[in-house]
Amino acid sequence: MEIKQLKYFIETARQEHMTEAALSLNVAQSALSRQINLLEGDLGVKLFNRVGRNIKLTDAGKLFYEDAITIIEAVEKSREKINEENIQKKYTLNIHITRSDMTSKVLQSLNQFLRHNDGVEFNIHTLDEASVEEKLLDETIDIVISANKSNHPDVKSALLFEQNYYYVFRASNSVQLPTRASLNELEEFPLVAYDPVYDRRELFRREDIGIYKDMTIIQHLLIDHGHVAILTHEETKQLTYSYPNFTVHSLNHLNIKHPMYVSMRSDNQKTFVGRWYNQLHQSFSPLFQPYSD
């Protein structure tokens, strides 16, 4: 049973005349008659009786007519919902943002962009880093800001900034580290972090870096238990705000940092996506200022 057959059946029942129904539907009478016959064959019942020059619904036809109307109305409502959703998607900027020191500035850029682009809505999605390229390609996501640079030919990626890291400790008899500590010197001490360090397994030989989503705990471990923290720029500022006597040194000399990229599908049909991509690319690189040792 096809939707077309239901529409043909409903119009024929309304007109009570095959020729008039064919004219209304703008189809040949023979095509209309064939579709009605196919529908009756599918249902296994006769839907019309000929009465003089007109045709009338049988009792089974009257029952089916009510159901056919319900089915067509449901299909039309579904079509309207789909069209509304497609329109909404057309004007929605779908974003994935990996948390970093620059997340607040990314959101500031987004707010500024939206103020100058009336009618554009946005959704921020939280995705696994391994799936962001796939979501770009299937157009679930329009813009990705993450630590991963896509090399897919249909995706373009631009460097925004580098996520820098610092080692922070409380200098004491038990913890003494130079300004440019070696990896061996760092790993003599128990290490902690607020968020997992990008590529931790490649950058550090030891895997037992404790992750504590609470700066109070990290502060306690550094002050009272001789730990060393591996933190980003913003995390370091947060930690030293309440206890300024920590020693802070950059890890750039060990190349313990990670680039952050903005990526989009090259053929994205939403023109505003390319505009925000270009805005980010042009304005963000010079913004990152490293923490002063």
C-alpha positions as MATLAB code, in Angstrom:
seq = 'MEIKQLKYFIETARQEHMTEAALSLNVAQSALSRQINLLEGDLGVKLFNRVGRNIKLTDAGKLFYEDAITIIEAVEKSREKINEENIQKKYTLNIHITRSDMTSKVLQSLNQFLRHNDGVEFNIHTLDEASVEEKLLDETIDIVISANKSNHPDVKSALLFEQNYYYVFRASNSVQLPTRASLNELEEFPLVAYDPVYDRRELFRREDIGIYKDMTIIQHLLIDHGHVAILTHEETKQLTYSYPNFTVHSLNHLNIKHPMYVSMRSDNQKTFVGRWYNQLHQSFSPLFQPYSD';
ca = [
       0.000    0.000    0.000;
       1.380    3.388   -1.028;
       0.563    6.932    0.079;
      -0.240    7.717   -3.545;
      -2.894    4.993   -3.576;
      -4.457    6.399   -0.404;
      -4.611    9.885   -1.928;
      -6.177    8.502   -5.111;
      -8.701    6.551   -3.076;
      -9.668    9.561   -0.906;
     -10.140   11.878   -3.894;
     -12.196    9.274   -5.762;
     -14.407    8.809   -2.697;
     -14.904   12.576   -2.448;
     -15.710   13.069   -6.143;
     -17.765    9.853   -6.422;
     -16.743    9.875  -10.061;
     -13.634    8.346  -11.597;
     -13.258   10.927  -14.381;
     -13.687   13.903  -12.056;
     -11.213   12.409   -9.588;
      -8.670   11.838  -12.366;
      -9.016   15.478  -13.485;
      -8.618   16.714   -9.914;
      -5.518   14.582   -9.402;
      -4.154   15.468  -12.865;
      -3.629   11.823  -13.794;
      -5.019    9.598  -16.530;
      -8.245    7.838  -15.635;
      -6.668    4.502  -16.534;
      -3.799    5.155  -14.074;
      -6.271    6.090  -11.352;
      -8.381    2.991  -11.984;
      -5.283    0.786  -11.893;
      -4.161    2.190   -8.520;
      -7.645    1.683   -7.023;
      -7.653   -1.913   -8.260;
      -4.200   -2.490   -6.751;
      -5.374   -1.050   -3.436;
      -8.445   -3.276   -3.405;
      -6.184   -6.236   -4.181;
      -3.895   -5.390   -1.249;
      -6.824   -5.024    1.142;
      -8.768   -7.984   -0.206;
     -12.035   -6.024   -0.229;
     -14.115   -4.065   -2.736;
     -14.017   -0.345   -1.962;
     -16.475    1.063   -4.546;
     -19.773    0.082   -6.160;
     -20.945    1.646   -9.415;
     -24.289    3.444   -9.018;
     -25.496    4.792  -12.344;
     -22.800    7.066  -13.694;
     -21.232    7.515  -10.268;
     -19.354    5.275   -7.880;
     -20.116    4.963   -4.164;
     -18.131    3.589   -1.245;
     -18.993    0.127   -0.050;
     -19.426   -0.471    3.672;
     -15.799   -1.653    3.799;
     -14.813    1.398    1.762;
     -16.497    3.735    4.278;
     -14.568    2.157    7.134;
     -11.298    2.334    5.225;
     -11.959    5.957    4.189;
     -11.822    7.088    7.837;
      -8.552    5.224    8.378;
      -7.104    6.577    5.128;
      -7.853   10.151    6.207;
      -6.152    9.512    9.559;
      -3.094    8.022    7.856;
      -2.737   10.917    5.401;
      -3.139   13.507    8.168;
      -0.471   11.734   10.245;
       1.898   11.647    7.261;
       1.358   15.364    6.589;
       2.031   16.237   10.231;
       5.214   14.185   10.164;
       6.279   15.903    6.952;
       5.681   19.322    8.544;
       7.744   18.355   11.581;
      10.573   17.117    9.361;
      10.476   20.334    7.306;
      10.519   22.461   10.457;
      13.458   20.463   11.807;
      15.338   20.854    8.514;
      14.729   24.610    8.559;
      15.948   24.785   12.145;
      19.076   22.781   11.262;
      19.728   25.141    8.358;
      20.095   28.067   10.760;
      21.747   26.235   13.663;
      25.486   26.299   14.325;
      26.472   22.945   15.870;
      29.720   23.117   17.810;
      32.074   20.846   19.743;
      34.571   22.607   22.046;
      37.271   20.704   23.888;
      37.901   22.377   27.246;
      41.110   24.428   27.302;
      42.613   27.647   28.648;
      40.900   29.491   25.807;
      37.368   28.097   26.180;
      36.044   31.331   27.670;
      37.504   33.339   24.772;
      35.992   30.915   22.263;
      32.588   31.502   23.865;
      33.157   35.256   23.831;
      33.892   35.029   20.112;
      30.725   32.990   19.627;
      28.602   35.567   21.461;
      30.096   38.374   19.399;
      29.467   36.408   16.210;
      25.824   35.704   17.118;
      25.185   39.387   17.846;
      26.134   40.189   14.255;
      24.281   37.240   12.702;
      20.601   37.506   13.575;
      18.597   34.309   13.243;
      21.520   31.932   13.818;
      20.987   29.560   16.742;
      23.649   27.302   18.253;
      24.053   23.952   19.973;
      27.190   22.959   21.879;
      27.748   19.200   21.786;
      29.984   17.105   24.013;
      31.711   14.443   21.955;
      34.431   11.890   22.399;
      37.597   13.241   20.778;
      37.839   10.145   18.608;
      34.447   10.806   16.999;
      34.693   14.509   16.118;
      35.952   13.987   12.561;
      33.153   11.500   11.866;
      30.579   14.011   13.156;
      32.050   16.723   10.940;
      31.836   14.496    7.903;
      28.222   13.430    8.504;
      27.389   17.102    9.244;
      26.128   16.481   12.775;
      28.715   19.082   13.803;
      29.641   22.248   11.884;
      32.649   23.528   13.857;
      35.069   21.550   16.042;
      37.619   23.139   18.353;
      39.830   20.380   19.668;
      43.330   19.016   20.054;
      42.972   16.927   16.910;
      43.884   18.235   13.465;
      41.923   16.506   10.730;
      43.818   15.344    7.654;
      40.692   14.261    5.794;
      40.514   15.870    2.322;
      36.961   17.119    2.987;
      37.887   18.866    6.248;
      39.988   21.983    6.753;
      41.754   22.677   10.053;
      43.611   25.756   11.279;
      45.817   26.185   14.334;
      44.237   28.473   16.949;
      46.718   28.341   19.824;
      48.858   26.006   21.872;
      47.721   24.607   25.190;
      50.756   25.158   27.407;
      51.566   23.280   30.597;
      53.456   24.155   33.781;
      54.863   22.212   36.689;
      53.912   23.620   40.063;
      55.289   22.676   43.470;
      55.954   23.960   46.945;
      59.700   24.298   47.338;
      60.893   22.451   50.445;
      63.643   20.167   51.668;
      61.831   17.251   50.044;
      60.929   18.981   46.750;
      63.543   20.960   44.841;
      63.286   21.335   41.053;
      65.191   23.620   38.693;
      63.650   26.068   36.218;
      64.126   23.641   33.318;
      63.673   20.312   35.044;
      64.308   17.147   33.085;
      61.642   14.483   32.750;
      63.687   12.237   35.059;
      63.760   14.954   37.706;
      59.999   15.536   37.448;
      59.140   11.870   37.656;
      61.045   11.444   40.891;
      57.968   12.989   42.554;
      54.314   11.927   42.626;
      52.495   13.856   39.876;
      48.942   15.193   39.894;
      46.773   17.073   37.383;
      43.361   18.729   37.293;
      42.447   17.355   33.851;
      44.132   14.526   31.951;
      47.157   15.862   30.046;
      46.865   15.524   26.262;
      48.921   12.578   24.972;
      49.954   11.775   28.543;
      51.223    8.316   27.630;
      53.468    9.724   24.920;
      54.783   12.644   26.961;
      55.388   10.883   30.287;
      56.908    7.499   30.968;
      54.864    6.995   34.107;
      51.111    6.550   33.859;
      50.190    7.011   37.519;
      49.454   10.750   37.286;
      46.632   11.391   39.741;
      43.635   13.306   38.366;
      41.789   15.427   40.924;
      38.954   17.696   39.798;
      39.335   19.805   42.902;
      42.026   22.465   43.326;
      41.724   22.236   47.122;
      42.868   18.613   46.998;
      45.731   19.452   44.619;
      46.802   22.316   46.890;
      46.784   19.982   49.883;
      48.883   17.369   48.076;
      51.448   19.972   47.010;
      51.732   21.649   50.411;
      51.586   18.667   52.751;
      52.639   15.631   50.718;
      55.390   16.776   48.345;
      53.501   16.286   45.070;
      54.154   18.149   41.814;
      51.204   19.369   39.695;
      51.057   19.446   35.892;
      48.600   22.239   35.042;
      47.498   24.509   32.230;
      47.872   28.281   32.316;
      44.372   28.933   33.708;
      44.584   26.063   36.182;
      47.905   27.416   37.440;
      46.401   30.877   37.977;
      43.500   29.320   39.880;
      45.843   27.335   42.144;
      48.245   30.206   42.886;
      45.431   32.679   43.522;
      44.739   31.133   46.934;
      48.358   30.191   47.663;
      50.844   32.448   45.835;
      53.934   30.801   47.346;
      53.978   27.903   44.884;
      56.889   27.716   42.443;
      55.769   27.707   38.794;
      57.875   26.758   35.746;
      56.950   26.197   32.123;
      57.186   22.759   30.510;
      57.809   24.165   27.032;
      61.450   23.042   27.125;
      60.178   19.429   27.254;
      57.638   20.168   24.501;
      54.837   19.229   26.884;
      52.106   21.272   25.250;
      49.388   20.628   22.745;
      48.074   22.591   19.757;
      44.365   23.363   19.507;
      42.673   23.477   16.103;
      39.451   24.754   14.619;
      38.008   22.444   11.944;
      35.038   22.457    9.583;
      33.842   20.522    6.568;
      35.175   22.332    3.488;
      31.875   22.157    1.605;
      29.607   23.099    4.530;
      26.599   24.816    2.929;
      25.855   27.106    5.885;
      27.605   30.341    4.936;
      27.765   31.542    8.544;
      29.878   28.505    9.502;
      32.710   29.653    7.257;
      32.427   33.184    8.621;
      32.905   32.092   12.224;
      35.712   29.703   11.225;
      37.560   32.604    9.564;
      36.908   34.881   12.540;
      38.418   32.336   14.916;
      41.375   31.635   12.642;
      42.243   35.308   12.212;
      41.795   36.503   15.777;
      42.802   33.754   18.190;
      46.442   32.925   17.440;
      47.903   36.120   18.976;
      45.721   36.024   22.092;
      47.544   33.378   24.081;
      50.073   34.855   26.502;
      52.159   32.351   28.499;
      52.311   32.346   32.269;
      55.324   34.262   33.557;
      57.805   32.120   35.446;
];
